[in-house]
Amino acid sequence: MRFFRKIIFAITLLLPTLPMASSNTVNAPAISDGKPLLLDVRTPEEFNAGHYPGAINLDFRLVPRQLGSMVSDKHQPVLMYCRSGRRASIAKRQLEAMGYTDIRNLGGLHEVVALCRQAETGENCSAEELEKLSRNQ
């Protein structure tokens, strides 16, 4: 009986430290249409405070585990941004190590907005337009 108590005690200590998907994280369906995927890799709290229209929120620590269930084609363009570009850079390196070939770090949210200002549509351009604009940088 003591053995089981110790196990239950250990589990209750570990549970708060395990990374869990937040209920605010969008669980997108599998996307395999070849269109660019726009990921906001900030925390759910940051995402809820303001994000780029059409972006899917995946905390950068969860990207390597969750992107595989969303994108089956490792050649599909994946565009990422965070606050400054640092977390997107970390996620980019991890995904490239997993074999993804078209991963782009767009930098911070303000840089995504600035990039879209170059497009005819202004500040709210689509992921497809962002992908084309990011190729020209």
Long-range contacts (C-beta under 8 A, 24 or more apart in sequence): 19-59, 19-61, 19-62, 21-59, 21-62, 21-66, 22-59, 24-48, 24-57, 25-57, 25-58, 25-59, 25-62, 26-56, 26-57, 26-58, 28-56, 28-70, 29-70, 30-69, 30-70, 30-71, 30-72, 31-70, 31-71, 31-76, 32-71, 32-72, 32-73, 32-76, 34-73, 34-76, 35-76, 35-77, 35-127, 35-128, 36-76, 36-77, 36-78, 36-79, 36-127, 36-128, 36-130, 36-131, 37-70, 37-71, 37-76, 37-77, 37-78, 37-79, 37-127, 38-79, 38-80, 38-81, 38-127, 38-130, 39-63, 39-67, 39-78, 39-79, 39-80, 39-81, 39-91, 40-80, 40-81, 40-82, 40-109, 41-80, 41-81, 41-82, 41-87, 41-88, 41-91, 42-82, 42-83, 42-87, 46-83, 50-109, 51-109, 52-81, 52-109, 52-112, 52-113, 53-124, 54-126, 54-127, 55-81, 60-87, 60-88, 60-90, 60-91, 63-91, 63-94, 63-95, 64-91, 64-94, 64-95, 64-98, 67-95, 67-100, 68-98, 71-100, 74-98, 74-99, 74-100, 74-101, 75-100, 75-101, 75-102, 76-102, 77-102, 77-104, 77-131, 78-102, 78-103, 78-104, 79-104, 79-106, 79-127, 79-130, 79-131, 79-134, 80-104, 80-105, 80-106, 81-105, 81-106, 81-107, 81-108, 81-109, 81-111, 81-112, 82-108, 82-109, 83-108, 83-109, 84-108, 85-111, 104-131, 104-134, 106-130, 106-134
